[in-house]
Amino acid sequence: MTFYTIGAYNSREDEYFTKLVDAKIDLFCDIRQRRGVRNKKYMFVNSVKLQNKLKELNINYLHLKDLAPTSKIREAQKLDDAKNNILKKDRNTLGSTFIEQYKQGIIEKFNFNEFLKYLESCEYKNIVFFCVEEKASACHRSIVSEEIYKYSHKQIKDL
């Protein structure tokens, strides 16, 4: 299995889906709590439109809400962004409060061994984890990547 991450910000719809096809993604894991984006530029990653396009490309879709940060955890990051006068779309790293709360509230509860067994049983080869931030380092998918590495010893590449 090969693991990837992808964000939507600063991507065009055509290049976004080309990246998925070129990487031969066969499972798209949406790890957002809310699966909508208000900005018209990124409507292609709103849940229904996204799932329809993935189906057209023969890419399986899985919403992993158990890996999504809660509203409370996201609020901690919003406060940190405001304190540092940074817009979500321009963020480069996560705040320490977010990281701590996400690891304690989400990561510690998620069974990565079972998840990896499931992926193997389905014979998925190329799996991508998705959230909206452009850079994985500015998103909880970076933390998920660290955990996947701990359990699988496989590096996660950014698309």
Secondary structure, 3 states (H helix, E strand, C coil): CEEEEECCCCCCHHHHHHHHHHCCCCEEEECCCCCCCCCHHHHHHCHHHHHHHHHHCCCEEEECHHHCCCHHHHHHHHHHHHHCCCCHHHCCCCCHHHHHHHHHHCHHHCCHHHHHHHHHHCCCCEEEEECCCCCHHHCCHHHHHHHHHHHHCCCEEEC
